[in-house]
């Protein structure tokens, strides 16, 4: 009989905003937005569930969030407060397993295959972790339980907030077949659009393609899509996981030529990257922009400023000099990207390893 792993994905609900509401009771019940200010080019790093009722979500420009909810309370992030909570959160995790893979300050995979508590029941272990977080930290988490990381992460998002969703091995095939393709981790808006053009709307549609065809359509990602459509994800929970860079990029349906429009897109990308840095709790030394011109030729330009890159402002300050080293404004472009690298570890132990904004 095959021995399946037992993976739990823990994801704190509206983490930054929930910490603010916990620490300041006057904020409870109100639409709280953590990130930039309404009159800035900043984006929403996190928002309370009260704010989400107005259609506000992470990575949305704060100016748009303000238009959707003028009465929302906009707060600057308090990174040290979030880091302090994250340290306590990981102490709770460590009471159940040493196999912990942080994804961000508020999110992690736990491999509890060898955990003897609750007779090895991953579901009961997840329930106890959630209760410990509620009792000790006065915060709410959602948990996903399954036999691999891909399904555990999807499961944690199924019943938010305060959810606990389990996908057992015998349920996986049916679950995946009915899953909208946008719910597949790693499928963003651009890839979703391309899949839709090939009549791939659900996991069942994806499963009808063989591996060779998927690789023809999606390059090296085709193998990944082939595997997850069949519920296969053999990635271990890695306790030493580190990324060498983080970035955001956009591919445009129409080529861009106007330099002001291009500058606006770069500013938004820089804010998104800065928010990821905030969530991971890191600073960086090197900034890189990426451009793909209309003829698919691609270039990058990098700079290592004398001061550390710590926020959106320091990122944006470097952009004009980098843009001057390109042909933007004279040559149409189809893709823009911003990334940071050459990370500097903070004084305290680093837990954050975020890939995305808060969900």
Secondary structure by P-SEA (a helix, b strand, c coil): cbbbbbbbbbbbccaaaaaaaaaccccccccccccccccccccccccccccccccccccccaaaaaaacccbbbbccaaaaaaaaaaaaaaaaaaccccccccccccccccccccccccccaaaaaaaaaaaaaacccbbbbbbbcccaaaaaaaaaccccbbbbbbcccaaaaaaaaccccccccccaaaaaaaaaaccccaaaaaaccaaaaaaacccaaaaaaaaaaccccccccccccccccbbbbbbccccccaaaaaaaaaaaaaaaaaaaaaacccccbbbbbbbccccccbbbbbbcccccccaaaaaaacaaaaaacccccccccccccccccccccccccccccccccc
